[in-house]
Amino acid sequence: MYEKLRINEWANLVPKLKEGGSGMSAKDLRMKAEQVIRDGLQQSQDDIQDIMNTLKGLTPSSQEHSSNTKTAQYFESTIQDLQLAIYHEKVGSYNTDKLQDIPDVLRPMVEDCYKIGCLMALHNPPLLLDFDNCGQGPFPPIKTEQTSTDEEMVDPTVFIAVYLGMEFSGYCFKIAESKQIRQPKWGEEFGFNTPKTPTCILFDENQKFLKFGYDAVMTYTRQIKKDKAKKLYLFENFKKKLPRNELHRDIMLTAKNGKEMRAMKVFSESLRFMKDHALEMIGKHTSGNKYSASDATWILTVPAIWSAAAKQFMREAATEAGLVKGSEPDRLIIALEHEAAIVWCKQLPSDGFMEEDLTEQDAIKEIPGTQYMVVDCGGVNITITVHEVMEGGHLKELNWATKTFEDGKPVDKHFREYLRETFYEKMYDALEEKHSSDLQKLMYDYNGDMKFPFHLEQLVRKVEDKGAGSRGSAVTQSRIIQIGDKVKLLHDKRIRIIESQIREILDDRKLNINYMFLVGGFALSPYMNRLLKERFEGRCTVLCPVDAQMAVLRGAVTFGMRQNVVESRISRYSYGVRIVEEFDQTRHRGKHKYGTKEGKGYCDVCFHCFVQKDESVCFDEVREFNFTLIERDQKLVQFDLYCTESKSARFVDEWGMVKIGFLTGSMPVIKSGRPRSLQLQVKVGCPEMQATVIDAYTGEIGSVKLDFLSK
């Protein structure tokens, strides 16, 4: 019987596996098939036992033990092979999503696979399924680390947006087949329930990652009491510590203990934490399925003012963290925060905003010509942009402005300073030493809704009751009122800055803004909401989303699924490359001149601009530049990349020119000796600049590297 099954049934099965299949999504097939397999295993025990009893070489006493052990081993080791075989066998005939249809479709294959598999497992030595030679073809991804390879990318099954903010961080995710965008709640074990967690990371004395977010802050706080904190590396609000200029891969950040660590490690470990947390959370929302990083498309949000170097820094940190592989750059999308916010706000229904008097008729209009203003009010910066709706719901950027608050400090940092200034040192030190967790919670509660924390008095009373310099109830209450007045003055000052920026844009006669969306943490301030509505309600509809803090993250998920939603952007600077031109006494007067080995003179500080400041560039727009290599045997071409605020720059040594990086391209050597004509193609309409070099004669595309981070 064994020989008959092995020769006949297995021989029939191999061609079926080789046939493969295509065009099937079968969302739930894998899990349902697995259950069918389990049911089939139980129901087929009698048949299989008969086959087992016919096998030679087993004594009656060893028969039961051997069959049970080997059957269990087989089931555990080949379950994925069974799933794959089932899929290949039935991919052509499975055209139903109905649960009751599946057993009828899969049952024959389940039984065949199991019977033949058991015989193979019991063979001495065991036979293995030879999938390397039977044409696996396309099949539904199994959620393991081996789902995808460097050579082949499968369609993402989940979209995950990660936000590393100046003060708080978080993520959102969306399963491809679901309509819901989900997010975790943070800090519940410490009495919080927030959509983001503090941007803080903790390492041990050997620079090994320990904790992130609330866990990092609270762990560090507990170590202060034990006098062990000096050995730990705590980085708070580290995103704002990245320099805007001269950013490179080896730049260092200073921890709270005064010691330094590579910024790349701080960022990559933070992203690694977010990655692991997100994948675990997604597994819990999908019946325990295991997801790997390669199953996802990752979206990282960055501020509008960030340079090309900062964006590349984040991409390299994400690669180091394992979000994507170097061979799969398209798995990672860089999204601008203000764009993500507008993408989210424009599609919200009327009940998605805090305003209670909105009706269905007040729903956001997406007809061509409608203009939206987004006011992104963070703790440190304010960014205001205006977009106009184009045909098909795409967006065109019309105006852009950003402003950093005068001191660059989040409001909660000011609040701490006010506490120290208003209360005497002994009282504040006692607050930090004895009630650091309560003080930290007070700060986060304040950041959550931008309301003055009136329970501060209760916290101070705890210290006074323990004799830390009590000065009486009236004095304490008076000092708390002083702090409240200082916070209100700070709010007023910042709101005036925001109001001034908004008014300047609204007064632009070229614009006709219909809606103003308030997003970001500061947008939750009832005082600011009320004031801005009083000032501008007559000029446009002022709206604040219910989840104003999460507008960027939720919009980033949507942006990741539809990157061309922003059809055109305004260039912040003029961008171009340094080129060499044949020296002209008139045009290049006073410039450096050098000669080649062929005796020609050239000027090497000329600027070729491929996009001007304030120019509108379309999504995926490519600018081309044709050039000829000076040396005919040249194998490597390098362009220095520059930017400037000038719209008429001609040379890279002009005032205001900044070298931002370089582009390196390698081309094969041409033995014919002919002049080498090449074409540089630069993609300028996306959040990240991309480039290609093409040989004009052969059409061959050379390998190109853009580098904004080298010193």
C-alpha positions in Angstrom: 0.0 0.0 0.0 2.9 2.3 0.9 4.6 1.8 -2.5 1.3 2.3 -4.3 0.5 5.6 -2.6 4.1 6.8 -2.8 4.5 6.0 -6.5 1.0 6.8 -7.8 -0.4 9.6 -5.6 2.9 11.5 -5.1 3.6 11.3 -8.8 0.2 12.8 -9.5 0.6 15.5 -7.0 3.9 16.9 -8.3 2.6 18.1 -11.7 -0.3 19.7 -9.9 2.1 21.7 -7.7 4.1 22.7 -10.8 1.1 24.1 -12.5 0.9 26.9 -9.9 -1.7 29.6 -10.2 -2.2 33.4 -10.4 -4.6 36.2 -9.8 -5.9 35.1 -6.4 -6.0 37.2 -3.2 -7.9 34.8 -1.0 -7.8 36.9 2.1 -9.0 34.3 4.6 -8.0 31.2 2.8 -4.9 30.6 4.8 -6.5 30.6 8.2 -9.6 28.7 7.1 -7.5 26.1 5.3 -5.4 25.6 8.4 -8.6 24.9 10.4 -9.8 22.5 7.7 -6.4 20.7 7.9 -6.8 20.3 11.6 -10.3 18.9 11.2 -9.1 16.7 8.4 -6.3 15.3 10.5 -8.6 14.2 13.2 -11.1 12.7 10.8 -8.5 10.8 8.8 -6.8 9.1 11.8 -8.4 5.7 11.2 -7.4 5.6 7.5 -3.9 6.7 8.3 -3.6 4.2 11.1 -4.4 1.4 8.7 -1.6 2.6 6.4 0.8 2.8 9.3 0.1 -0.7 10.4 1.2 -2.0 7.0 4.6 -0.5 7.3 7.4 -2.9 7.8 10.1 -2.6 10.3 7.9 -1.7 13.2 7.2 -4.1 16.0 3.7 -4.1 17.6 5.1 -2.7 20.8 6.8 0.3 19.1 4.0 0.9 16.6 1.8 3.2 18.7 4.7 5.2 20.1 6.4 5.7 16.7 3.2 6.7 14.9 2.1 9.2 17.5 5.6 10.8 17.8 6.3 10.9 14.0 2.7 12.2 13.3 3.2 15.0 15.7 6.6 15.9 14.4 5.3 15.9 10.8 2.3 18.1 11.6 4.4 20.7 13.3 7.2 20.8 10.7 5.1 20.7 7.5 2.0 22.7 8.2 3.2 25.6 5.9 4.0 23.1 3.2 0.5 21.7 3.4 -1.0 25.2 3.1 1.1 25.9 0.1 0.1 22.6 -1.6 -3.5 23.3 -0.8 -3.3 26.7 -2.4 -1.6 25.5 -5.5 -4.0 22.7 -6.0 -7.2 24.7 -5.6 -6.2 28.2 -6.7 -7.9 27.8 -10.1 -11.2 26.6 -8.8 -11.5 28.6 -5.6 -13.9 31.4 -6.5 -15.9 31.9 -3.3 -15.7 33.7 0.0 -18.4 31.6 1.6 -17.3 29.6 4.5 -19.5 26.6 3.8 -17.9 26.2 0.3 -14.4 25.9 1.5 -14.4 22.3 3.0 -15.9 20.9 -0.3 -13.2 22.6 -2.3 -10.2 21.8 0.0 -11.1 18.4 1.5 -9.7 16.1 -1.2 -6.4 18.0 -1.3 -6.2 18.0 2.5 -6.6 14.3 2.7 -4.1 13.6 -0.2 -1.5 15.8 1.3 -1.9 14.4 4.8 -1.8 10.8 3.8 1.2 11.2 1.5 2.9 13.4 4.0 2.6 10.9 6.8 4.0 8.2 4.6 6.9 10.4 3.7 7.5 11.4 7.3 7.5 7.7 8.4 10.0 6.7 5.7 13.4 5.9 6.9 15.1 8.3 6.3 12.1 10.7 6.1 11.4 12.1 2.6 11.1 15.9 2.2 8.7 17.8 0.0 10.8 19.0 -2.9 9.4 22.5 -3.4 12.6 23.9 -4.9 11.8 21.8 -8.0 8.1 22.0 -8.2 7.4 25.6 -9.1 6.1 27.4 -6.1 4.6 30.3 -8.1 2.6 33.1 -6.3 0.9 32.3 -3.1 -0.7 34.2 -0.2 2.1 35.5 2.2 2.5 33.5 5.3 3.2 35.8 8.3 6.8 34.9 9.1 10.2 36.6 8.7 10.7 34.6 5.5 7.6 36.1 3.7 9.6 38.2 1.2 13.1 38.1 -0.2 15.5 40.8 -1.4 14.7 39.8 -5.0 10.9 39.9 -4.8 8.6 42.4 -3.1 5.0 41.3 -2.2 2.2 43.8 -1.9 2.0 45.3 1.5 -0.7 43.9 3.8 -0.5 46.8 6.3 0.4 50.5 6.3 2.2 51.8 9.4 2.8 55.6 9.9 5.4 56.5 12.6 5.7 60.0 14.1 8.8 60.9 16.1 7.8 64.3 17.4 9.6 67.1 19.2 7.8 66.2 22.4 5.6 63.2 21.8 5.7 60.2 19.4 3.4 57.5 18.2 2.1 55.5 15.3 -1.1 54.5 13.4 -1.7 51.5 11.3 -4.3 50.2 8.8 -4.7 46.7 7.6 -5.0 46.7 3.8 -8.5 45.2 3.7 -9.8 47.3 6.5 -11.3 50.8 6.5 -10.2 51.6 10.1 -7.0 53.4 11.0 -6.0 52.3 14.5 -3.6 53.5 17.2 -2.5 52.3 20.6 -3.1 54.0 23.9 0.0 54.8 25.9 0.9 55.0 29.6 -2.1 53.2 31.1 0.2 51.5 33.7 1.2 55.0 34.9 -2.3 56.5 35.0 -2.2 58.0 31.4 -4.4 57.2 28.4 -2.8 59.2 25.6 -2.5 58.6 21.8 1.2 59.4 21.9 4.0 58.8 24.3 6.9 61.1 25.3 9.8 61.3 22.9 12.3 59.9 25.4 14.6 57.0 25.2 16.7 55.3 27.9 19.9 53.3 27.5 22.0 51.5 30.2 25.6 52.4 31.0 26.7 50.2 28.1 24.5 52.1 25.6 22.1 49.2 25.4 18.5 50.1 24.8 16.2 49.9 27.8 12.9 51.8 27.5 11.1 54.3 25.4 8.3 56.9 26.1 6.6 56.8 29.5 8.5 53.7 30.5 11.8 55.6 29.9 10.8 58.6 31.9 9.3 56.7 34.8 12.2 54.2 35.0 14.7 57.1 35.0 12.7 58.9 37.6 12.8 55.9 39.9 16.6 55.5 39.4 17.1 59.1 40.5 15.8 58.1 44.0 18.4 55.3 44.0 21.1 57.6 42.8 21.7 55.3 39.8 20.6 57.8 37.1 24.1 59.1 36.5 25.0 55.9 34.7 22.0 55.9 32.4 21.7 57.7 29.1 18.3 59.5 28.9 17.5 61.5 25.8 14.4 63.8 25.9 12.9 65.7 23.0 15.9 64.6 21.0 14.3 65.3 17.6 14.7 69.1 18.0 18.4 68.6 18.9 19.3 67.6 15.3 21.1 70.5 13.8 19.5 72.1 10.7 22.8 72.7 9.1 25.9 70.5 8.8 24.0 67.3 9.7 26.1 64.2 9.1 25.9 60.4 10.0 28.3 60.6 12.9 26.8 63.5 14.7 26.5 63.1 18.5 23.7 63.8 21.0 24.2 64.6 24.7 22.2 62.7 27.2 20.9 64.0 30.5 24.0 62.7 32.3 26.2 64.7 30.0 27.6 61.8 28.0 27.3 61.5 24.3 25.9 58.9 21.9 25.6 58.7 18.1 22.4 60.4 17.0 21.9 57.7 14.4 21.7 55.1 17.2 19.3 57.2 19.3 16.9 57.5 16.3 17.3 54.0 15.0 16.6 52.4 18.4 13.5 54.6 18.8 12.2 53.5 15.4 13.1 49.9 16.2 10.9 50.2 19.4 8.1 51.7 17.4 8.4 48.9 14.8 8.3 46.1 17.3 5.5 47.6 19.3 3.4 48.2 16.1 3.9 44.7 14.7 2.9 43.2 18.1 -0.1 45.4 18.3 -1.2 44.5 14.7 -0.9 40.8 15.6 -3.3 41.3 18.5 -5.8 42.9 16.1 -5.6 40.1 13.6 -6.3 37.0 15.6 -2.7 36.6 16.6 -1.2 36.5 13.1 2.5 37.2 13.0 3.6 40.1 10.9 7.1 41.0 9.9 8.4 44.4 8.9 8.5 43.3 5.2 4.7 42.9 5.2 4.3 46.6 5.7 4.7 49.9 3.9 6.2 52.3 6.4 5.5 56.0 6.4 7.8 58.4 8.4 6.5 61.9 8.9 9.0 64.8 8.9 8.5 68.6 9.4 8.2 70.7 6.3 11.3 72.7 7.2 13.6 69.6 7.3 16.4 69.5 4.8 17.3 66.8 2.4 20.0 65.7 4.8 17.5 65.3 7.7 15.2 63.2 5.5 18.1 61.0 4.4 19.1 60.7 8.1 15.6 59.4 9.0 15.7 56.9 6.1 19.0 55.5 7.1 17.9 55.3 10.7 14.8 53.4 9.6 16.9 51.0 7.6 19.2 50.4 10.5 16.2 49.8 12.7 14.9 47.1 10.4 11.8 48.8 9.1 13.0 48.2 5.5 15.9 46.6 3.8 18.3 48.6 1.6 17.1 46.6 -1.4 13.5 47.7 -0.8 13.6 51.6 -0.5 10.0 51.9 -1.9 8.8 50.2 1.3 9.6 53.5 3.2 7.8 56.7 2.4 8.7 60.1 3.7 5.6 62.2 4.3 5.6 65.9 5.1 3.6 66.6 8.3 1.6 69.5 7.0 0.6 67.5 3.9 -0.5 64.5 5.9 -2.6 66.8 8.1 -4.5 68.3 5.1 -5.0 64.9 3.6 -6.7 63.8 6.8 -8.8 66.9 7.4 -10.2 67.3 3.9 -12.0 63.9 4.0 -13.5 64.2 7.5 -17.3 64.2 7.8 -19.0 67.0 9.7 -19.0 65.1 13.0 -15.2 64.7 12.7 -14.7 68.2 14.1 -15.0 69.7 17.5 -17.5 72.3 16.4 -20.9 71.1 17.6 -23.2 73.1 15.3 -22.0 71.5 12.1 -24.6 69.7 9.9 -24.3 67.4 6.9 -24.6 70.5 4.7 -21.4 71.8 6.3 -19.4 68.8 5.1 -16.0 69.7 3.6 -16.2 70.6 -0.1 -13.8 68.9 -2.4 -14.9 70.6 -5.6 -12.1 72.0 -7.8 -11.0 75.5 -6.8 -11.7 75.0 -3.0 -8.8 76.2 -0.9 -7.7 74.8 2.5 -5.4 76.4 5.0 -3.8 74.1 7.6 -2.4 75.6 10.7 -0.1 73.1 12.4 0.5 74.3 15.9 3.1 72.3 17.6 4.9 73.0 20.9 7.9 74.6 19.1 6.9 75.5 15.5 3.9 76.7 13.6 3.6 75.7 10.0 0.9 77.2 7.7 0.1 76.0 4.2 -2.5 76.6 1.6 -3.7 74.0 -0.9 -6.2 74.1 -3.7 -8.4 71.2 -4.8 -7.7 70.1 -8.4 -9.5 67.7 -10.7 -9.8 64.2 -9.2 -9.4 65.5 -5.6 -5.7 66.1 -6.0 -4.1 69.0 -4.2 -1.9 71.9 -5.4 0.2 73.8 -2.9 -0.3 77.5 -3.2 1.5 79.0 -0.1 3.8 77.9 2.6 5.2 79.5 5.8 6.8 78.3 9.0 7.7 80.1 12.2 9.7 78.8 15.2 8.6 80.3 18.5 11.1 82.8 19.7 12.7 80.6 22.3 12.3 77.2 20.7 11.0 75.7 23.9 7.8 73.6 24.4 5.3 75.1 26.8 5.8 72.4 29.4 9.5 73.4 29.7 8.5 76.9 30.4 6.0 75.6 33.0 8.8 73.8 34.9 10.9 77.0 34.8 7.9 79.0 36.2 7.6 76.5 39.0 11.3 76.8 39.9 11.1 80.6 39.7 7.9 81.0 41.7 8.5 78.5 44.5 11.7 78.6 46.5 14.4 76.1 45.6 13.8 73.8 48.5 10.1 73.4 47.6 10.8 72.6 43.9 13.6 70.2 44.7 11.3 68.4 47.1 8.7 68.2 44.3 11.2 66.7 41.9 12.8 64.3 44.4 9.7 63.0 46.4 7.0 63.4 43.8 8.8 63.3 40.5 6.2 60.9 39.0 3.3 63.1 40.1 5.1 66.2 38.6 5.8 64.3 35.4 2.1 63.3 35.1 1.1 66.9 35.7 3.3 68.1 32.8 1.8 65.5 30.5 -1.7 66.2 31.5 -1.0 69.9 30.8 0.4 69.1 27.4 -2.7 67.0 26.6 -5.3 69.7 26.7 -3.3 73.0 27.2 -5.4 73.8 30.2 -3.8 75.1 33.4 -3.4 72.1 35.8 -5.3 73.3 38.9 -4.5 70.1 40.7 -0.9 71.6 41.0 -2.0 72.9 44.4 -2.8 69.4 45.7 0.7 68.3 44.7 2.3 71.3 46.5 0.2 70.5 49.5 1.8 67.0 49.6 5.2 68.6 50.0 4.1 71.2 52.5 2.4 68.5 54.7 5.8 66.8 55.0 7.4 70.0 56.2 9.4 71.1 53.1 9.3 74.7 54.0 5.6 75.3 54.4 4.6 79.0 54.1 0.9 78.7 54.5 -2.1 78.1 52.3 -2.6 81.7 51.3 1.0 82.1 50.1 0.9 78.8 48.2 -2.3 79.7 46.5 -1.0 83.1 45.5 2.1 81.6 44.0 0.1 79.2 41.9 -2.0 82.1 40.6 1.3 83.8 39.6 2.2 80.7 37.6 -1.2 80.6 36.0 -0.7 84.3 34.9 2.7 83.5 33.4 1.3 80.6 31.5 -1.5 82.7 30.2 0.9 85.4 29.1 3.0 82.8 27.2 -0.1 81.5 25.5 -1.2 85.0 24.5 2.3 85.7 23.1 2.3 82.6 21.0 -1.3 83.0 19.8 -0.4 86.5 18.7 2.4 85.0 16.6 0.0 82.5 15.1 -2.6 85.1 14.4 -0.1 87.4 12.7 1.1 84.6 10.4 -2.5 83.6 9.5 -3.5 87.2 8.8 -0.5 87.7 6.5 -1.6 84.8 4.4 -5.3 85.6 4.4 -4.5 89.1 3.2 -2.8 87.7 0.0 -5.2 88.8 -2.8 -4.1 85.9 -4.9 -5.8 83.5 -2.4 -9.4 82.8 -1.7 -9.3 80.4 1.3 -12.5 78.5 2.2 -11.5 76.4 5.2 -9.0 76.8 8.0 -8.0 73.6 9.8 -6.3 73.8 13.2 -4.1 70.7 14.0 -1.3 69.8 16.4 -1.1 69.8 20.2 -1.6 73.5 20.6 -4.7 73.4 18.6 -6.4 71.7 21.5 -6.2 74.9 23.6 -9.9 76.1 23.9 -8.6 79.6 24.4 -6.8 79.6 21.0 -9.7 78.0 19.3 -12.1 80.6 20.5 -9.8 83.5 19.7 -9.0 82.4 16.1 -12.6 81.8 15.4 -13.5 85.3 16.7 -10.7 86.8 14.5 -11.3 84.9 11.2 -14.7 83.2 11.1 -16.0 85.9 8.8 -13.2 85.2 6.3 -13.3 81.4 6.2 -14.7 78.4 8.1 -12.4 77.6 11.1 -12.4 73.9 12.1 -10.5 71.8 14.5 -10.6 68.0 14.2 -11.7 66.0 17.2 -8.3 64.2 17.1 -6.2 67.2 16.3 -3.1 65.6 17.9 -3.4 62.6 15.5 -4.3 64.4 12.3 -0.7 64.1 11.0 -0.4 60.4 11.8 -3.8 59.4 10.4 -3.2 61.5 7.3 0.2 59.9 6.9 -1.4 56.5 6.6 -3.8 57.8 3.9 -0.9 59.5 2.2 1.1 56.3 2.1 -1.7 54.6 0.2 -2.0 57.5 -2.3 1.2 59.4 -2.6 0.2 61.5 -5.6 -2.7 63.1 -3.7 -0.5 66.2 -3.6 -0.2 66.9 -7.3 2.3 69.8 -7.1 4.5 71.5 -4.5 6.3 74.8 -4.2 10.0 74.6 -4.1 11.5 76.2 -0.9 14.8 77.0 -2.6 16.5 77.1 -6.0 18.3 73.7 -6.5 21.0 72.9 -8.9 24.5 71.4 -9.5 28.0 72.7 -10.0 29.1 72.3 -13.6 32.1 73.0 -15.7 31.9 75.3 -18.7 34.5 76.2 -21.3 36.1 79.3 -20.0 34.8 82.6 -21.5 36.6 85.8 -20.7 33.4 87.8 -20.6 31.0 85.5 -18.7 33.6 84.0 -16.4 35.6 87.1 -15.6 37.3 86.8 -12.2 36.4 83.1 -11.8 38.8 80.2 -11.3 40.2 78.8 -14.5 41.8 75.4 -14.9 43.1 73.4 -17.9 42.7 69.7 -19.0 45.4 67.4 -20.3 44.0 68.2 -23.8 44.9 71.9 -23.3 41.4 73.4 -22.9 40.5 75.9 -20.3 37.4 75.6 -18.1 35.5 77.5 -15.3 34.5 75.0 -12.6 32.2 77.1 -10.4 29.2 77.4 -12.7 25.7 76.7 -11.4 23.1 74.8 -13.4 19.7 75.3 -11.8 17.1 72.6 -12.3 14.3 74.1 -10.1 13.8 77.7 -8.9 12.7 79.0 -5.6 8.8 79.4 -5.4 8.5 77.4 -8.6 5.5 74.9 -8.7 6.7 71.4 -9.5 4.4 68.4 -10.2 4.5 65.1 -8.4 7.2 62.8 -9.9 8.3 65.7 -12.3 11.7 65.1 -13.7 14.2 67.8 -14.8 16.8 66.8 -17.3 20.3 68.1 -17.9 22.5 67.0 -20.8 26.3 67.2 -20.4 29.5 65.8 -21.9 32.4 64.3 -19.8 35.6 66.3 -20.1 37.8 63.2 -19.9 36.8 60.5 -22.5 38.0 57.6 -20.3 36.1 58.9 -17.3 34.2 56.1 -15.4 32.8 58.1 -12.5 30.8 61.3 -12.6 30.1 63.5 -9.5 27.9 66.5 -9.1 28.0 68.8 -6.1 24.4 69.8 -5.2 23.7 73.3 -4.1 20.7 75.3 -2.9 20.0 79.1 -2.6 17.2 81.5 -2.0 18.3 83.4 -5.1 16.3 82.9 -8.3 19.1 84.2 -10.6 22.3 82.6 -9.2 24.9 81.8 -11.8 27.9 80.6 -9.7 28.3 78.3 -6.7 30.6 80.8 -5.0 27.9 83.5 -4.7 26.7 84.7 -1.4 23.9 82.5 0.0 24.9 79.4 -1.9 24.9 76.3 0.3 26.4 73.0 -0.7 23.9 70.3 0.5 25.5 67.1 -0.8 26.6 65.4 -3.9 25.5 62.9 -6.6 27.8 60.2 -7.8 27.2 58.1 -10.9 29.2 55.3 -12.4 29.2 54.5 -16.1 30.9 51.8 -18.1 34.1 52.7 -20.1 33.5 53.2 -23.8 36.5 52.0 -25.9 35.5 53.9 -29.1 37.1 57.1 -27.9 34.0 59.1 -28.8 32.9 62.0 -26.5 30.8 60.8 -23.6 27.3 62.5 -23.6 25.2 61.8 -20.5 21.8 62.9 -19.3 21.2 63.7 -15.6 17.5 63.2 -14.6 16.4 64.7 -11.3 13.0 64.0 -9.8 12.1 67.2 -8.0 8.4 66.9 -7.2 8.5 64.5 -4.3 9.4 65.0 -0.6 12.7 63.2 -1.3 15.0 64.1 -4.3 15.9 61.2 -6.6 18.3 61.1 -9.6 19.4 59.0 -12.5 22.2 59.2 -15.0 21.8 57.8 -18.5 24.3 57.3 -21.3 22.9 59.2 -24.2 24.5 56.9 -26.8 23.7 53.5 -25.4 20.7 54.3 -23.2 22.3 52.5 -20.3 21.3 53.7 -16.9 24.3 54.1 -14.5 24.2 53.5 -10.8 23.6 56.7 -8.9 23.9 57.6 -5.2 22.6 60.8 -3.7 24.5 61.7 -0.5 23.5 64.6 1.8 25.1 63.3 5.0 28.8 62.9 4.3 31.0 65.5 5.9 
